């Protein structure tokens, strides 16, 4: 089924409008990443070799299961800095 632009926009709006807060924030993040994707590629080219290696090492660590869960990091620092 091929939709024209206005039909597609309306359908997207209706889907987004029905989302709960958490899902809406996720969609917003996905949209922002998508819209900035060309810029992100350009940014990679401006990094130094050392920065690129550091990022690749971090990705490899995560792929190997050696990362730290976001919630654990947040919890740790909320305990350390409770008034901030």
N, C-alpha and C positions, 0 to 999 in steps of 0.2 A: 504494500500500500504506500503510494507516494503522496506526501502531504505538501501543501504549499507552505511558505514561510509563516504566514499568520496562524495556520492550523498547528504547525509544529510548536510555535511559541506558546500558544494557548495550552496545548497538551503538556508541555514542559512546566508551565506555570501551575497548572492544576496538580501535577505530580508533586511539585515542590511545596505548594500551598498545603498539601495534606500531611506533610512530614511533621513528626514530633521534633522538639528542640534539638536533641542530640544528633539525629539524622540530618536535620537541616544544617547544622554546623559542619557535619562531614561533607555534605554536598557543596557547601560554600568553599571548604578547603579544596575539594577536588576541582571545582570551577576555577579557583584562583591559580592552582597549580597548572591547569590546562591553559589558561590564558597567558600565563607567564612562561610557558614551556619553551618558546623560541628564545626568550631572553635568557633563560637558565642555560641553554646550550651555549649562547654567546658568552655568558659568565665563565663557563668552564674554560674557555680559551684564554681568559685573562688570568687564570691561576698560575702560580709558579709550579715547577715540577715537584717541589717539596709539598706544596698544598695538595696537589693531585694525588701524590703517593699517600699522604696522610688520610685523605678521604677514601682511597681505595683500600687501605689497611683497615679503616673503620668498617667499611662495607664487608670486607672479608671476615672480620671479627663477628659482626652481626650474623652473617651467613653461617658461621660456625657455632652459633648459639652462645656467644660470649658477651652479649650485650646486657644492659641493665634495664629492667622494666621501668617505663616512665613513672608509673605510680609509686614505685619504690624510691626513686630519686626525689620526687616531690614530697613524699612522706618524710624522708630523711631530713630534708632541708626545712620543712615546716616545723619539725621538732627542734631543729637547731636554731631557727630564727622564727619563733612563734609570733612575734609582734610585727613582722614585716608584711 
